[in-house]
């Protein structure tokens, strides 16, 4: 078959980009990679959890 390059969609801007030899993958550029990092650091992104599933030990550790 040939050497087909894999294309993916950047999770930030949606641009189609190459997976192989892409230092910013899964993003298309450094700008999008940093935009995603900023989203996590500014708490724009959050992982939802069920409060009933959190163990008391973990809560005490976080509060310290």
N, C-alpha and C positions, 0 to 999 in steps of 0.2 A: 504494500500500500504506500504511500508516500509519507513524508515527514510532516504531518499536519500540526500546525501550531494551535494551541488551545487559547481561545478567547474567553474572557470572563467580563462580567459587568461590574464596574466599580461600585461598591456599596454606598459611596457618598454622592457621587454625581451621576452615576448611571452610564458613564461612557464605557464603550467596549474597549478592553485593553488586553494585551498579551500577557499570559501567565509566565511563560519561560523567559528567563533573563530580565525579569522585571524586579528591581530591588525594592519596589514599594508595594508589591502584591500583598493583599488582594486589591489594593488601590491603584489608580492609574498614575498618580503622581505624588510627589512629596507634599504638595499642598493638600490633597485629599487625605493623606495619611495623618497629617498634623491636624486637620479639621476634625477627624474622627477622635484623635487623642484629646483634643480640646473638649469635645462632647462628653467624654468620660470624666475628665478632670473638673469640668464645671457642673458635673452631676446632671447634665442634660439627659444622659442615658442612665437607666436604673434597672437593676435586676429585681423583679418582684419575688417576694418570698411570703410564705404563710407564717405569720407570727407564732402560731401554735407549734410550728416545727422547729423553732429556735430553742436550743437547750440553754438552761439557766447558766451553765458554766461559760458559754460563749457570750451571753449578755454581760456577765460580770467582767469578763476580759475586755470587752469593747468599752465598757464604762470607765475602765481604769485609765 
